Amino acid sequence: MTDLPPLREVIARHGLSASKALGQNFLFDEQLLDRIAAIPGNLAGTAVLEIGPGPGGLTRALLRAGARVTAIEMDARCLPALAELLAAYPGQLHVIEGDAMKLDHAELMGEPFAVVANLPYNVGTALFTRWLGGEEWPPQWSSLTLMFQQEVAQRIVSAPGTNAYGRLAVLAQWRSSAKLAMKVHRSAFTPPPKVMSAIVHIEPSEMPEGVSARMLERVTEAAFGQRRKMLRQSLKGLPGALDALDALGIDPTRRAETLSVEEFVAIGRALSCA
C-alpha cells in the first residue's frame, strides 16, 4: 500500500473543480472506489484502460488493486494530480493527454486489456458503442466496467417488452453478457449530478455465426428509429427485411421492443446471407 494524501486535499492543492463542459463529476469515497475496482475481478498485473480519470480517484483504486493502468485524460488541469500517482506507483501508470474518441485503444494498449472507467457523461454512450461495434470478435478488451447515468445503464441491460429496451440493449447483449453491477447515489459525487448513476459490467461471449455486425446495426437502427410503428412499416426501407420476417415467421405487425435479441440476430443473419 502506498500512502497518499486524501483526494480532496490533492484537488484543493491543485485548485481543481469539476468541468460541466467535460461532463466531470468527482468521486472521493475510497471504499466505494475500491468496490468499483473489484467488479472486474482480480486485476493484479492486468492491463487496464481508464478514460477520463480526472484527478485520479478511481485510478488510485485500480493501482491499489495491482492493475497496470493506461489513463487517457484531455483536461490538462488534472495532469499534475495524476503526476503524483505516477511518482507513487512507478512503472504501473501511464498517462496520456488526449481525446479518447480520437485514439485507437487496441493499438494504444497493444495487449488484452480491461476497461474500467467513470465515463464522462458527454462521451460515454459514443465510447460504449464503439467498443461493442465492428466485425472483429472477440475484441481485445476482456471486460468493460463502466459508469453511466442510471437511465443509460438500464437501457443497456433491459429486456424485451420494457420501455428501456432498444438499440443499446441489442448491441450489448447479442454477443456479450451485460449486467447492472452497482448503483451509485448522486450524493457520492462532487458536485452531485442531477441524476443517479449505475455501473454496467460487460463480458464478451461467442459471436453468432453468419451475421454481420453492420447489418444488425442497420436492422436495429431502422426498427427502433420508428419504434412506435409496426415492423412492416419501420423495416420496409431495408431491402429484403420484410421477406426475412416472413421466412422467419415473425409477425410484421409486431413492434421493435417486442423482439428478442435472438430474433434481431436471426433477421440480421437472413439479410447478411441474402
ZAMARGU-4260 file (C-alpha; in steps of 0.2 Angstrom, whole numbers, plus 5000, padded with zeros to 4 digits):
<rodrens>
0) 5000/5000/5000 | 5006/5017/4996 | 5002/5032/5007 | 4994/5046/4998 | 4986/5062/5004
5) 4967/5062/5003 | 4960/5066/4986 | 4950/5081/4992 | 4967/5088/4998 | 4975/5085/4981
10) 4961/5093/4972 | 4961/5108/4984 | 4980/5110/4982 | 4979/5110/4963 | 4964/5121/4963
15) 4953/5109/4953 | 4935/5109/4950 | 4924/5098/4940 | 4921/5104/4922 | 4902/5104/4917
20) 4908/5105/4899 | 4919/5090/4900 | 4905/5080/4909 | 4915/5078/4925 | 4909/5073/4942
25) 4922/5068/4955 | 4921/5053/4967 | 4931/5054/4984 | 4924/5039/4994 | 4939/5027/4994
30) 4929/5012/4999 | 4917/5015/4985 | 4931/5017/4973 | 4939/5001/4979 | 4922/4992/4976
35) 4921/4998/4959 | 4939/4992/4955 | 4934/4975/4962 | 4919/4972/4950 | 4930/4965/4935
40) 4938/4953/4947 | 4957/4951/4951 | 4966/4965/4942 | 4984/4961/4949 | 4995/4963/4934
45) 4981/4966/4922 | 4982/4980/4909 | 4968/4992/4912 | 4962/5006/4901 | 4954/5021/4910
50) 4945/5035/4901 | 4943/5052/4910 | 4952/5049/4926 | 4951/5067/4932 | 4961/5069/4947
55) 4963/5051/4949 | 4951/5044/4962 | 4947/5028/4953 | 4965/5027/4946 | 4971/5026/4964
60) 4959/5011/4967 | 4964/5002/4951 | 4983/5004/4956 | 4979/4998/4974 | 4972/4983/4965
65) 4988/4980/4956 | 4982/4985/4939 | 4994/4992/4926 | 4984/5007/4921 | 4984/5017/4905
70) 4974/5033/4908 | 4968/5045/4895 | 4964/5062/4901 | 4960/5078/4890 | 4959/5090/4904
75) 4977/5097/4906 | 4972/5104/4924 | 4971/5086/4930 | 4988/5081/4924 | 4998/5087/4940
80) 4987/5077/4951 | 4990/5062/4941 | 5008/5065/4940 | 5008/5062/4959 | 5001/5045/4956
85) 5015/5042/4943 | 5028/5045/4956 | 5019/5034/4969 | 5017/5019/4958 | 5032/5019/4947
90) 5030/5009/4931 | 5012/5005/4935 | 5003/5020/4927 | 5004/5028/4910 | 4995/5044/4907
95) 4991/5051/4890 | 4984/5068/4887 | 4972/5067/4873 | 4954/5064/4867 | 4949/5046/4869
100) 4937/5047/4855 | 4951/5051/4843 | 4963/5037/4849 | 4964/5018/4843 | 4963/5010/4860
105) 4968/4992/4854 | 4984/4999/4846 | 4987/5010/4861 | 4986/4996/4873 | 4995/4983/4862
110) 4989/4968/4873 | 4972/4961/4880 | 4965/4974/4892 | 4950/4978/4904 | 4941/4994/4903
115) 4936/5002/4919 | 4930/5020/4919 | 4919/5033/4927 | 4915/5039/4909 | 4912/5057/4906
120) 4893/5059/4903 | 4895/5068/4887 | 4905/5054/4878 | 4900/5039/4887 | 4887/5031/4875
125) 4898/5035/4860 | 4913/5026/4868 | 4902/5011/4873 | 4895/5009/4856 | 4912/5010/4848
130) 4919/4996/4860 | 4905/4985/4856 | 4904/4988/4837 | 4914/4981/4822 | 4916/4964/4814
135) 4931/4958/4823 | 4926/4947/4838 | 4931/4943/4851 | 4938/4960/4855 | 4955/4964/4863
140) 4946/4970/4879 | 4942/4957/4891 | 4928/4966/4900 | 4920/4984/4901 | 4916/4991/4919
145) 4908/5007/4915 | 4898/5020/4925 | 4884/5029/4916 | 4869/5039/4920 | 4857/5026/4928
150) 4844/5028/4914 | 4858/5024/4901 | 4863/5009/4911 | 4846/5002/4912 | 4844/5004/4893
155) 4860/4993/4891 | 4854/4979/4902 | 4835/4980/4898 | 4824/4965/4892 | 4812/4965/4878
160) 4795/4972/4881 | 4801/4986/4893 | 4802/5004/4889 | 4821/5005/4891 | 4823/4991/4878
165) 4831/4997/4862 | 4847/4998/4851 | 4859/4999/4866 | 4852/4983/4873 | 4853/4973/4857
170) 4871/4980/4854 | 4876/4975/4872 | 4868/4958/4873 | 4869/4950/4855 | 4887/4944/4858
175) 4891/4949/4876 | 4883/4947/4893 | 4878/4963/4902 | 4873/4966/4920 | 4870/4980/4931
180) 4884/4978/4944 | 4881/4993/4956 | 4870/5009/4958 | 4879/5025/4964 | 4869/5038/4973
185) 4871/5056/4966 | 4877/5062/4983 | 4893/5051/4981 | 4899/5064/4968 | 4906/5081/4969
190) 4897/5091/4963 | 4882/5080/4964 | 4874/5077/4946 | 4856/5079/4943 | 4853/5061/4940
195) 4858/5044/4948 | 4872/5033/4941 | 4875/5015/4939 | 4889/5003/4934 | 4887/4991/4920
200) 4899/4976/4918 | 4900/4968/4900 | 4910/4952/4896 | 4911/4947/4878 | 4903/4930/4873
205) 4903/4920/4857 | 4898/4929/4842 | 4883/4921/4832 | 4888/4914/4816 | 4883/4921/4799
210) 4878/4938/4804 | 4886/4954/4801 | 4888/4967/4815 | 4885/4981/4802 | 4869/4973/4796
215) 4862/4970/4813 | 4866/4989/4817 | 4856/4993/4801 | 4841/4982/4806 | 4840/4989/4824
220) 4843/5007/4818 | 4828/5005/4806 | 4817/4996/4819 | 4820/5007/4834 | 4821/5023/4823
225) 4802/5021/4822 | 4799/5011/4837 | 4780/5016/4838 | 4777/5009/4821 | 4774/4991/4816
230) 4789/4981/4809 | 4781/4981/4792 | 4782/5000/4792 | 4799/5003/4801 | 4808/4990/4791
235) 4801/4992/4774 | 4815/5003/4768 | 4828/4990/4772 | 4829/4978/4756 | 4824/4961/4760
240) 4819/4964/4778 | 4800/4960/4775 | 4804/4944/4766 | 4815/4939/4780 | 4801/4942/4793
245) 4790/4931/4783 | 4803/4917/4781 | 4807/4918/4800 | 4789/4918/4805 | 4790/4935/4813
250) 4773/4944/4813 | 4776/4960/4804 | 4763/4969/4815 | 4774/4967/4830 | 4784/4982/4836
255) 4803/4983/4838 | 4803/4982/4858 | 4794/4965/4857 | 4808/4956/4848 | 4820/4947/4857
260) 4839/4949/4854 | 4839/4932/4846 | 4825/4937/4834 | 4835/4953/4829 | 4850/4942/4826
265) 4840/4930/4815 | 4834/4945/4805 | 4852/4951/4803 | 4858/4934/4798 | 4845/4932/4785
270) 4850/4949/4777 | 4868/4945/4779 | 4866/4930/4769 | 4855/4937/4756
</rodrens>
